[in-house]
Amino acid sequence: MIGSKLCDALRQLNLEWDGMPIPITASVGLASLPESALAGRFTAGTGWTNLAHRLLELADDAMYQAKAQGRDGYARMADTGDVSNHPKIVALLQSMT
């Protein structure tokens, strides 16, 4: 899963400050909405803004859940379904990197 891969990658960073190792960890919040919530949302306007706002709310809640579980981990929040592999979401995320 992407959450564990991200946390693992951060832990493996070898950063130093004045010769002292600096451990890097993260609490990651993952969010998803059902595919039905995505219909017609990929144009500019209120629909896209509402979708993005809801995803940020879910991700924020998930991040705090990960912190409550002991930090350096991840948690996932979803309304009703997982859309992480939805072609439009994947394309959008790839275009942002």
Contact map, one row per residue, 1 for C-alpha under 8 A:
1111100000000000000000000000000000000000000000000000000000000000000000000000000000000000000000000
1111110000000000000000000000000000000000000000000000000000000000000000000000000000000000000000000
1111111000000000000000000001110000000000000000000000000000000000000000001110000000000000000000000
1111111100000000000000000000000000000000000000000000000000000000000000001100000000000000000000000
1111111110000000000000000000000000000000000000000000000000000000000000000000000000000000000000000
0111111111000000000000000000000000000000000000000000000000000000000000000000000000000000000000000
0011111111100000000000001111000000000000000000000000000000000000000000011100000000000000000000000
0001111111110000000000000000000000000000000000000000000000000000000000000000000000000000000000000
0000111111111000000000000000000000000000000000000000000000000000000000000000000000000000000000000
0000011111111000000000011100000000000000000000000000000000000000000000000000000000000000000000000
0000001111111000000000111000000000000000000000000000000000000000000000000000000000000000000000000
0000000111111100000000000000000000000000000000000000000000000000000000000000000000000000000000000
0000000011111110000000110000000000000000000000000000000000000000000000000000000000000000000000000
0000000000011111000011100000000000000000000000000000000000000000000000000000000000000000000000000
0000000000001111100011100000000000000000000000000000000000000000000000000000000000000000000000000
0000000000000111111111000000000000000000000000000000000000000000000000000000000000000000000000000
0000000000000011111111000000000000000000000000000000000000000000000000000000000000000000000000000
0000000000000001111100000000000000000000000000000000000000000000000000000000000000000000000000000
0000000000000001111110000000000000000000000000000000000000000000000000000000000000000000000000000
0000000000000001111111000000000000000000000000000000000000000000000000000000000000000000000000000
0000000000000111101111100000000000000000000000000000000000000000000000000000000000000000000000000
0000000000000111100111110000000000000000000000000000000000000000000000000000000000000000000000000
0000000000101110000011111000000000000000000000000000000000000000000000000000000000000000000000000
0000000001101000000001111100000000000000000000000000000000000000000000000000000000000000000000000
0000001001100000000000111110000000000000000000000000000000000000000000010000000000000000000000000
0000001001000000000000011111000000000000000000000000000000000000000000111000000000000000000000000
0000001000000000000000001111100000000000000000000000000000000011011000111100000000000000000000000
0010001000000000000000000111110000000000000000000000000000000110010000011110000000000000000000000
0010000000000000000000000011111000000000000000000000000001111111110000000111100000000000000000000
0010000000000000000000000001111100000000000000000000000001100110000000000111100000000000000000000
0000000000000000000000000000111110000000000000000000001101100100000000000001110000000000000000000
0000000000000000000000000000011111000000000000000000001001000000000000000001111011110000000000000
0000000000000000000000000000001111101100000000000000001000000000000000000000011111100000000000000
0000000000000000000000000000000111111100000000000000000000000000000000000000011111100000000000000
0000000000000000000000000000000011111110000000000000000000000000000000000000000011100100000000000
0000000000000000000000000000000001111110000000000000000000000000000000000000000000000000000000000
0000000000000000000000000000000011111110100000000010000000000000000000000000000000000000000000000
0000000000000000000000000000000011111111110000000010000000000000000000000000000000000000000000000
0000000000000000000000000000000000111111110000000000000000000000000000000000000000000000000000000
0000000000000000000000000000000000000111111000100000000000000000000000000000000000000000000000000
0000000000000000000000000000000000001111111100110010000000000000000000000000000000000000000000000
0000000000000000000000000000000000000111111100010000000000000000000000000000000000000000000000000
0000000000000000000000000000000000000001111110110000000000000000000000000000000000000000000000000
0000000000000000000000000000000000000000111111111000000000000000000000000000000000000000000000000
0000000000000000000000000000000000000000001111111000000000000000000000000000000000000000000000000
0000000000000000000000000000000000000000000111111100000000000000000000000000000000000000000000000
0000000000000000000000000000000000000001101111111110000000000000000000000000000000000000000000000
0000000000000000000000000000000000000000111111111111000000000000000000000000000000000000000000000
0000000000000000000000000000000000000000000111111111100000000000000000000000000000000000000000000
0000000000000000000000000000000000000000000001111111110000000000000000000000000000000000000000000
0000000000000000000000000000000000001100100000111111111000000000000000000000000000000000000000000
0000000000000000000000000000000000000000000000011111111100000000000000000000000000000000000000000
0000000000000000000000000000000000000000000000001111111110000000000000000000000000000000000000000
0000000000000000000000000000000000000000000000000111111111000000000000000000000000000000000000000
0000000000000000000000000000001110000000000000000011111111100000000000000000000000000000000000000
0000000000000000000000000000001000000000000000000001111111110000000000000000000000000000000000000
0000000000000000000000000000000000000000000000000000111111111000000000000000000000000000000000000
0000000000000000000000000000111100000000000000000000011111111100000000000000110000000000000000000
0000000000000000000000000000111000000000000000000000001111111110000000000001100000000000000000000
0000000000000000000000000000100000000000000000000000000111111111000000000000000000000000000000000
0000000000000000000000000000100000000000000000000000000011111111100000000000100000000000000000000
0000000000000000000000000001111000000000000000000000000001111111110000000111100000000000000000000
0000000000000000000000000011110000000000000000000000000000111111111000000110000000000000000000000
0000000000000000000000000010100000000000000000000000000000011111111100000000000000000000000000000
0000000000000000000000000000100000000000000000000000000000001111111110000010000000000000000000000
0000000000000000000000000011100000000000000000000000000000000111111111111110000000000000000000000
0000000000000000000000000010000000000000000000000000000000000011111111111000000000000000000000000
0000000000000000000000000000000000000000000000000000000000000001111111100000000000000000000000000
0000000000000000000000000000000000000000000000000000000000000000111111101000000000000000000000000
0000000000000000000000000000000000000000000000000000000000000000011111111000000000000000000000000
0000000000000000000000000110000000000000000000000000000000000000011111111100000000000000000000000
0000001000000000000000001111000000000000000000000000000000000000011001111100000000000000000000000
0011001000000000000000000111000000000000000000000000000000000000011011111110000000000000000000000
0011001000000000000000000011110000000000000000000000000000000110010000111111000000000000000000000
0010000000000000000000000001110000000000000000000000000000000110110000001111100000000000000000000
0000000000000000000000000000111100000000000000000000000000100100000000000111110000000000000000000
0000000000000000000000000000111100000000000000000000000001101100000000000011111000000000000000000
0000000000000000000000000000001111000000000000000000000001000000000000000001111111000000000000000
0000000000000000000000000000000111000000000000000000000000000000000000000000111110000000000000000
0000000000000000000000000000000011000000000000000000000000000000000000000000011111000000000000000
0000000000000000000000000000000111100000000000000000000000000000000000000000011111100000000000000
0000000000000000000000000000000111100000000000000000000000000000000000000000010111111000000000000
0000000000000000000000000000000111100000000000000000000000000000000000000000000011111100100000000
0000000000000000000000000000000100000000000000000000000000000000000000000000000001111100110000000
0000000000000000000000000000000000000000000000000000000000000000000000000000000001111110110000000
0000000000000000000000000000000000100000000000000000000000000000000000000000000000111111110000000
0000000000000000000000000000000000000000000000000000000000000000000000000000000000001111111000000
0000000000000000000000000000000000000000000000000000000000000000000000000000000000000111111100000
0000000000000000000000000000000000000000000000000000000000000000000000000000000000111111111110000
0000000000000000000000000000000000000000000000000000000000000000000000000000000000011111111111000
0000000000000000000000000000000000000000000000000000000000000000000000000000000000000011111111100
0000000000000000000000000000000000000000000000000000000000000000000000000000000000000001111111110
0000000000000000000000000000000000000000000000000000000000000000000000000000000000000000111111111
0000000000000000000000000000000000000000000000000000000000000000000000000000000000000000011111111
0000000000000000000000000000000000000000000000000000000000000000000000000000000000000000001111111
0000000000000000000000000000000000000000000000000000000000000000000000000000000000000000000111111
0000000000000000000000000000000000000000000000000000000000000000000000000000000000000000000011111
